[in-house]
Amino acid sequence: MVGTFEFIGNTFRHMRWQDYLDIIIVSIIIYYAVKFIRDKRAAKLLIGMSLILAVYLISGLLEMYAVSFLLTNVFQVGIIALIVIFQPEIRSALEKVGDTPMNQISMISDPKNPHKALETIEIISQAASDFSADQCGALIVIERTTRLGDAIKEGTPIKAEPSVKLLTNIFYDKAPLHDGAVIISNNLIEAAGCILPLSDNTELLRNLGTRHRAGLGISEISDAIVVIVSEETGRISIAVGGTLDRNNNYQSLKTKLANLMTYNTRKRIRIKK
């Protein structure tokens, strides 16, 4: 034991500042890798890969050449396969790396009109409350630092100041655009009738329809805030980062949107599943 402690002490005494920095960076990478695996569908895949690796090691020890040859070729193409499978998650992770504090602050409305974001929040909250009372389905996406140009191109250009009446007309059940999503960017309704990617998170979507799947899907691959009103129940939900907060009313929606849209990330409220 004494020899072990002496070895550890000598190791620390001879470490350079670069070594400490190296350890810190590796620790951060491991932390986010574990967080990625825990939060995404990678957890089950990691278990499967571990089992395959165990079989590969055992086949090598037992000199099972056919199995070893097969798994060797599987591992050679495994990296490319992982990139293809997790392309949305990798894209989202890289976008978050570039999501600097200045970018977080820059999404606040025009400095010449600092109250514009609060007006937009009021309009969205009031419209969602009205939709909830009438059990009118709605899907409103608020763009933040991740650009949603591809989704906007799929819809019908609007480029208009948001208002409760305009949102009501768009989501009227006989209107041609009511089934798609409205995307709001820089406090303007950019487009309506937008088609969004659907989430495949089966754990969250057992009792949810296409509108909620679409809202969760866009929140998984971007930092957008999504307001969803259920046509069946009238419940107001918020989707952020692939999580869903379902039971909201006018006041709670307004408060949460204010936190999410107008403050730095460190000051945002925690969205509950």
C-alpha positions as CSV (number, residue, x, y, z in Angstrom):
1,M,0.0,0.0,0.0
2,V,2.8,2.4,0.9
3,G,4.5,1.7,-2.4
4,T,1.2,2.4,-4.3
5,F,0.7,5.8,-2.6
6,E,4.3,6.7,-3.3
7,F,3.8,5.8,-6.9
8,I,0.7,8.0,-7.1
9,G,2.4,10.9,-5.3
10,N,5.4,10.7,-7.7
11,T,3.1,10.7,-10.7
12,F,1.3,13.8,-9.6
13,R,4.6,15.6,-8.7
14,H,6.0,15.0,-12.2
15,M,2.8,16.0,-14.1
16,R,2.9,19.1,-16.3
17,W,0.1,21.6,-16.6
18,Q,-0.6,20.1,-20.1
19,D,-1.3,16.8,-18.4
20,Y,-3.9,18.3,-16.1
21,L,-5.5,20.0,-19.1
22,D,-5.4,16.7,-21.0
23,I,-7.2,14.9,-18.2
24,I,-9.9,17.7,-17.9
25,I,-10.6,17.6,-21.7
26,V,-10.8,13.8,-21.7
27,S,-13.1,13.9,-18.7
28,I,-15.4,16.4,-20.4
29,I,-15.5,14.2,-23.6
30,I,-16.4,11.1,-21.5
31,Y,-19.1,13.0,-19.6
32,Y,-20.8,14.2,-22.8
33,A,-20.4,10.8,-24.4
34,V,-22.1,9.1,-21.5
35,K,-24.8,11.8,-21.4
36,F,-25.4,11.3,-25.2
37,I,-25.7,7.5,-24.7
38,R,-28.0,7.9,-21.8
39,D,-30.3,10.5,-23.4
40,K,-30.5,9.0,-26.9
41,R,-31.3,5.7,-28.4
42,A,-27.5,4.8,-28.3
43,A,-27.9,3.0,-25.0
44,K,-29.5,-0.1,-26.5
45,L,-27.1,0.0,-29.4
46,L,-24.1,0.2,-27.0
47,I,-25.4,-3.0,-25.3
48,G,-25.6,-4.7,-28.6
49,M,-22.1,-3.6,-29.6
50,S,-20.7,-4.8,-26.3
51,L,-22.2,-8.3,-26.8
52,I,-20.8,-8.4,-30.3
53,L,-17.4,-7.3,-29.0
54,A,-17.5,-10.0,-26.3
55,V,-18.3,-12.7,-28.9
56,Y,-15.4,-11.4,-31.0
57,L,-13.0,-11.6,-28.1
58,I,-14.2,-15.1,-27.2
59,S,-14.0,-16.3,-30.8
60,G,-10.3,-15.1,-30.9
61,L,-9.5,-17.0,-27.7
62,L,-11.2,-20.2,-28.9
63,E,-9.6,-19.8,-32.4
64,M,-13.0,-19.7,-34.1
65,Y,-11.7,-18.3,-37.4
66,A,-14.9,-18.0,-39.3
67,V,-16.7,-16.0,-36.6
68,S,-13.6,-13.9,-36.0
69,F,-13.3,-13.1,-39.7
70,L,-17.0,-12.2,-40.0
71,L,-16.9,-9.9,-36.9
72,T,-13.7,-8.3,-38.0
73,N,-15.3,-7.1,-41.2
74,V,-18.4,-6.0,-39.3
75,F,-16.2,-3.7,-37.1
76,Q,-14.5,-2.3,-40.2
77,V,-17.7,-0.9,-41.5
78,G,-19.2,-0.2,-38.1
79,I,-17.9,3.4,-37.8
80,I,-19.6,4.4,-41.1
81,A,-22.8,2.6,-40.1
82,L,-22.8,4.5,-36.7
83,I,-22.4,7.8,-38.5
84,V,-25.3,7.0,-40.8
85,I,-27.6,5.8,-38.0
86,F,-26.8,8.7,-35.6
87,Q,-26.6,11.4,-38.2
88,P,-29.4,13.5,-36.6
89,E,-27.9,13.2,-33.1
90,I,-24.4,14.0,-34.3
91,R,-25.6,17.0,-36.2
92,S,-27.5,18.2,-33.1
93,A,-24.5,17.7,-30.9
94,L,-22.2,19.6,-33.2
95,E,-24.7,22.5,-33.4
96,K,-24.8,22.6,-29.6
97,V,-21.0,22.8,-29.5
98,G,-21.3,26.0,-31.7
99,D,-24.1,27.3,-29.5
100,T,-22.0,30.0,-27.7
101,P,-23.3,32.3,-25.0
102,M,-23.4,35.2,-27.5
103,N,-25.6,33.1,-29.8
104,Q,-27.9,32.4,-26.9
105,I,-28.3,36.1,-26.2
106,S,-28.5,37.1,-29.9
107,M,-31.9,35.4,-30.3
108,I,-33.5,38.2,-28.3
109,S,-35.6,40.5,-30.4
110,D,-34.3,43.6,-32.2
111,P,-32.4,45.9,-29.8
112,K,-34.4,48.8,-31.2
113,N,-37.6,47.1,-30.0
114,P,-36.6,45.0,-26.9
115,H,-40.3,44.3,-26.1
116,K,-41.0,42.5,-29.4
117,A,-40.1,39.1,-28.0
118,L,-42.5,39.6,-25.1
119,E,-45.3,40.6,-27.5
120,T,-44.7,37.4,-29.5
121,I,-44.8,35.3,-26.3
122,E,-48.1,37.0,-25.4
123,I,-49.6,36.3,-28.8
124,I,-48.5,32.6,-28.9
125,S,-49.7,32.0,-25.3
126,Q,-53.1,33.6,-26.0
127,A,-53.6,31.8,-29.3
128,A,-52.6,28.4,-27.6
129,S,-55.1,29.1,-24.8
130,D,-57.9,29.8,-27.3
131,F,-57.0,26.6,-29.3
132,S,-57.0,24.6,-26.1
133,A,-60.5,25.8,-25.2
134,D,-61.8,25.0,-28.6
135,Q,-59.8,21.7,-28.9
136,C,-58.2,23.0,-32.1
137,G,-54.9,21.3,-33.0
138,A,-51.9,23.6,-33.4
139,L,-48.2,23.2,-33.9
140,I,-46.0,26.4,-33.5
141,V,-42.2,26.2,-33.8
142,I,-40.1,29.1,-32.5
143,E,-36.7,29.2,-34.1
144,R,-33.7,30.0,-31.9
145,T,-30.0,29.6,-32.9
146,T,-30.5,26.5,-35.1
147,R,-31.7,27.6,-38.5
148,L,-34.8,25.8,-39.8
149,G,-34.4,26.8,-43.4
150,D,-35.1,23.3,-44.8
151,A,-38.4,23.1,-42.9
152,I,-39.4,26.6,-43.9
153,K,-38.9,25.8,-47.6
154,E,-41.3,22.9,-47.3
155,G,-44.1,25.2,-46.2
156,T,-46.0,28.2,-47.6
157,P,-44.2,31.6,-47.1
158,I,-46.0,34.0,-44.8
159,K,-43.5,36.5,-43.6
160,A,-46.0,38.4,-41.4
161,E,-46.2,39.9,-38.0
162,P,-47.7,37.3,-35.6
163,S,-51.2,37.9,-34.3
164,V,-53.9,35.8,-32.6
165,K,-56.2,36.3,-35.5
166,L,-53.6,35.2,-38.0
167,L,-52.7,32.1,-36.1
168,T,-56.4,31.3,-35.6
169,N,-57.0,31.5,-39.4
170,I,-54.0,29.3,-40.1
171,F,-55.1,26.6,-37.7
172,Y,-58.8,26.7,-38.5
173,D,-59.7,23.1,-39.1
174,K,-61.0,23.9,-42.6
175,A,-58.0,25.9,-43.6
176,P,-55.5,24.3,-46.1
177,L,-52.5,24.9,-43.8
178,H,-53.9,23.7,-40.5
179,D,-52.2,20.3,-40.6
180,G,-48.7,21.6,-40.8
181,A,-46.5,23.7,-38.5
182,V,-46.1,27.4,-38.2
183,I,-42.5,28.5,-37.9
184,I,-41.7,31.8,-36.2
185,S,-38.3,33.3,-36.7
186,N,-37.1,36.7,-35.5
187,N,-40.6,37.5,-34.3
188,L,-42.1,36.9,-37.7
189,I,-44.2,34.0,-39.0
190,E,-41.9,32.8,-41.8
191,A,-44.1,30.0,-43.1
192,A,-47.1,27.8,-42.4
193,G,-48.0,24.3,-43.4
194,C,-44.4,23.2,-42.8
195,I,-43.6,19.5,-42.7
196,L,-41.4,18.4,-39.8
197,P,-39.4,15.3,-39.2
198,L,-41.1,12.8,-36.9
199,S,-39.6,11.5,-33.7
200,D,-39.1,7.8,-33.3
201,N,-38.8,7.9,-29.5
202,T,-41.3,5.1,-28.7
203,E,-41.0,5.7,-24.9
204,L,-42.5,9.1,-25.2
205,L,-44.9,8.5,-28.1
206,R,-47.1,5.6,-27.0
207,N,-50.2,7.8,-26.5
208,L,-49.3,10.7,-28.8
209,G,-50.3,11.5,-32.4
210,T,-48.5,12.8,-35.4
211,R,-48.6,16.4,-34.3
212,H,-46.7,15.6,-31.1
213,R,-44.3,13.3,-32.9
214,A,-43.5,16.1,-35.3
215,G,-43.0,18.6,-32.5
216,L,-40.7,16.3,-30.6
217,G,-38.9,15.4,-33.9
218,I,-37.8,19.0,-34.7
219,S,-36.9,19.6,-31.0
220,E,-34.5,16.6,-31.1
221,I,-32.5,17.9,-34.0
222,S,-32.5,21.6,-33.2
223,D,-32.8,24.0,-30.2
224,A,-36.3,25.2,-31.3
225,I,-39.1,25.7,-28.9
226,V,-42.3,23.9,-30.0
227,V,-45.8,24.7,-28.7
228,I,-48.3,21.8,-29.4
229,V,-52.0,21.9,-28.8
230,S,-53.8,18.6,-28.9
231,E,-56.8,18.3,-31.1
232,E,-58.2,15.4,-29.0
233,T,-57.7,16.7,-25.5
234,G,-56.9,20.4,-25.9
235,R,-53.7,20.0,-23.8
236,I,-51.0,22.5,-24.3
237,S,-47.5,21.0,-24.5
238,I,-44.0,22.4,-24.9
239,A,-41.3,20.4,-26.6
240,V,-37.6,21.3,-26.0
241,G,-34.6,19.2,-26.6
242,G,-36.6,16.1,-27.2
243,T,-38.6,16.3,-23.9
244,L,-42.2,17.1,-23.5
245,D,-44.0,19.2,-20.8
246,R,-47.7,18.4,-21.4
247,N,-50.1,20.1,-19.0
248,N,-49.8,23.8,-19.5
249,N,-52.3,26.7,-19.4
250,Y,-52.0,30.3,-20.5
251,Q,-50.0,31.5,-17.6
252,S,-47.6,28.6,-17.3
253,L,-47.0,28.6,-21.1
254,K,-46.3,32.4,-21.0
255,T,-43.9,32.0,-18.1
256,K,-41.9,29.1,-19.6
257,L,-41.7,30.8,-23.0
258,A,-40.4,34.0,-21.4
259,N,-37.7,32.0,-19.7
260,L,-36.7,30.0,-22.8
261,M,-36.8,32.9,-25.2
262,T,-35.5,35.9,-23.4
263,Y,-32.8,34.7,-21.1
264,N,-29.4,33.0,-21.3
265,T,-29.3,29.2,-21.1
266,R,-28.2,29.2,-17.4
267,K,-31.3,31.1,-16.4
268,R,-33.8,28.9,-18.3
269,I,-36.4,26.9,-16.4
270,R,-36.1,23.2,-16.4
271,I,-38.5,21.5,-18.7
272,K,-40.1,18.4,-17.1
273,K,-40.9,15.2,-19.0
